[in-house]
Amino acid sequence: MRILVSNDDGIYSPGIVSLAKVASHFGDVRIVAPDVEQSSMSHAITSSRPLRFKRIHLDDFDAYRVNGTPADCVALG
């Protein structure tokens, strides 16, 4: 099973890796989250500029930080 972990607190929030560790017991985990905190933006989408993402390493996980909203992250995930 493939599991997408995302949030609205940003890629470097401490809880995202904790959640990914638990989820990894149930399948392959991919982390895709905004590069900055995006609280209260979860349904918004970016249409005014190109989205960019960068692959990074968080603990034992490959992750992607996106210059968009949480909904953008899920769409890219």
Phi and psi in degrees as GROMACS dihedral restraints (atoms count N, CA, C in turn):
[ dihedral_restraints ]
;  ai    aj    ak    al  type     phi  dphi    fc
    3     4     5     6     1  -101.4    20    10
    4     5     6     7     1   134.4    20    10
    6     7     8     9     1  -124.7    20    10
    7     8     9    10     1   128.1    20    10
    9    10    11    12     1  -100.9    20    10
   10    11    12    13     1   124.7    20    10
   12    13    14    15     1  -110.1    20    10
   13    14    15    16     1   125.1    20    10
   15    16    17    18     1  -143.9    20    10
   16    17    18    19     1   170.8    20    10
   18    19    20    21     1  -158.8    20    10
   19    20    21    22     1  -177.6    20    10
   21    22    23    24     1  -114.2    20    10
   22    23    24    25     1     6.8    20    10
   24    25    26    27     1   -94.8    20    10
   25    26    27    28     1    -7.0    20    10
   27    28    29    30     1   103.9    20    10
   28    29    30    31     1   156.9    20    10
   30    31    32    33     1   -62.6    20    10
   31    32    33    34     1   -28.6    20    10
   33    34    35    36     1   -97.0    20    10
   34    35    36    37     1    12.3    20    10
   36    37    38    39     1   -69.3    20    10
   37    38    39    40     1   141.5    20    10
   39    40    41    42     1   -64.4    20    10
   40    41    42    43     1   -28.1    20    10
   42    43    44    45     1   -74.2    20    10
   43    44    45    46     1   -21.2    20    10
   45    46    47    48     1   -68.6    20    10
   46    47    48    49     1   -37.8    20    10
   48    49    50    51     1   -71.1    20    10
   49    50    51    52     1   -39.0    20    10
   51    52    53    54     1   -59.7    20    10
   52    53    54    55     1   -45.2    20    10
   54    55    56    57     1   -64.1    20    10
   55    56    57    58     1   -41.3    20    10
   57    58    59    60     1   -63.5    20    10
   58    59    60    61     1   -37.8    20    10
   60    61    62    63     1   -62.5    20    10
   61    62    63    64     1   -44.4    20    10
   63    64    65    66     1   -65.7    20    10
   64    65    66    67     1   -45.3    20    10
   66    67    68    69     1   -63.9    20    10
   67    68    69    70     1   -28.2    20    10
   69    70    71    72     1   -66.2    20    10
   70    71    72    73     1   -16.5    20    10
   72    73    74    75     1   -72.5    20    10
   73    74    75    76     1   -14.6    20    10
   75    76    77    78     1  -114.0    20    10
   76    77    78    79     1    -7.4    20    10
   78    79    80    81     1   170.6    20    10
   79    80    81    82     1  -173.2    20    10
   81    82    83    84     1   -81.1    20    10
   82    83    84    85     1   127.3    20    10
   84    85    86    87     1  -105.3    20    10
   85    86    87    88     1   136.4    20    10
   87    88    89    90     1  -124.1    20    10
   88    89    90    91     1   130.7    20    10
   90    91    92    93     1  -103.5    20    10
   91    92    93    94     1   125.3    20    10
   93    94    95    96     1  -137.0    20    10
   94    95    96    97     1   116.7    20    10
   96    97    98    99     1  -145.8    20    10
   97    98    99   100     1   160.5    20    10
   99   100   101   102     1   -61.3    20    10
  100   101   102   103     1   149.6    20    10
  102   103   104   105     1   -75.8    20    10
  103   104   105   106     1   -14.4    20    10
  105   106   107   108     1  -136.0    20    10
  106   107   108   109     1   165.1    20    10
  108   109   110   111     1   -60.9    20    10
  109   110   111   112     1   134.5    20    10
  111   112   113   114     1  -134.2    20    10
  112   113   114   115     1    38.6    20    10
  114   115   116   117     1   -56.1    20    10
  115   116   117   118     1   144.8    20    10
  117   118   119   120     1    66.3    20    10
  118   119   120   121     1    20.2    20    10
  120   121   122   123     1  -120.4    20    10
  121   122   123   124     1    14.6    20    10
  123   124   125   126     1   -61.1    20    10
  124   125   126   127     1   -29.3    20    10
  126   127   128   129     1   -99.0    20    10
  127   128   129   130     1    -5.6    20    10
  129   130   131   132     1   -72.8    20    10
  130   131   132   133     1   150.4    20    10
  132   133   134   135     1  -125.8    20    10
  133   134   135   136     1   156.3    20    10
  135   136   137   138     1   -96.0    20    10
  136   137   138   139     1   123.2    20    10
  138   139   140   141     1  -129.0    20    10
  139   140   141   142     1    -5.1    20    10
  141   142   143   144     1   -96.7    20    10
  142   143   144   145     1    -6.0    20    10
  144   145   146   147     1  -155.1    20    10
  145   146   147   148     1   160.1    20    10
  147   148   149   150     1   -68.3    20    10
  148   149   150   151     1   143.2    20    10
  150   151   152   153     1   -84.4    20    10
  151   152   153   154     1   141.7    20    10
  153   154   155   156     1  -127.1    20    10
  154   155   156   157     1   146.0    20    10
  156   157   158   159     1  -134.0    20    10
  157   158   159   160     1   156.4    20    10
  159   160   161   162     1  -136.7    20    10
  160   161   162   163     1   131.5    20    10
  162   163   164   165     1   -79.5    20    10
  163   164   165   166     1   131.2    20    10
  165   166   167   168     1  -133.9    20    10
  166   167   168   169     1   171.9    20    10
  168   169   170   171     1  -115.8    20    10
  169   170   171   172     1   122.7    20    10
  171   172   173   174     1  -118.5    20    10
  172   173   174   175     1   114.6    20    10
  174   175   176   177     1    52.6    20    10
  175   176   177   178     1  -119.6    20    10
  177   178   179   180     1   -98.7    20    10
  178   179   180   181     1    14.4    20    10
  180   181   182   183     1  -116.8    20    10
  181   182   183   184     1   141.4    20    10
  183   184   185   186     1   -80.1    20    10
  184   185   186   187     1   137.1    20    10
  186   187   188   189     1  -139.1    20    10
  187   188   189   190     1   163.4    20    10
  189   190   191   192     1  -130.0    20    10
  190   191   192   193     1   126.3    20    10
  192   193   194   195     1  -101.1    20    10
  193   194   195   196     1   135.9    20    10
  195   196   197   198     1  -121.9    20    10
  196   197   198   199     1   142.4    20    10
  198   199   200   201     1   -87.1    20    10
  199   200   201   202     1    36.1    20    10
  201   202   203   204     1  -131.8    20    10
  202   203   204   205     1  -164.0    20    10
  204   205   206   207     1   -88.0    20    10
  205   206   207   208     1   170.0    20    10
  207   208   209   210     1   -56.4    20    10
  208   209   210   211     1   -39.0    20    10
  210   211   212   213     1   -64.3    20    10
  211   212   213   214     1   -37.4    20    10
  213   214   215   216     1   -61.0    20    10
  214   215   216   217     1   -41.8    20    10
  216   217   218   219     1   -62.1    20    10
  217   218   219   220     1   -43.1    20    10
  219   220   221   222     1   -65.7    20    10
  220   221   222   223     1   -41.1    20    10
  222   223   224   225     1   -63.2    20    10
  223   224   225   226     1   -37.7    20    10
  225   226   227   228     1   -78.2    20    10
  226   227   228   229     1   -26.7    20    10
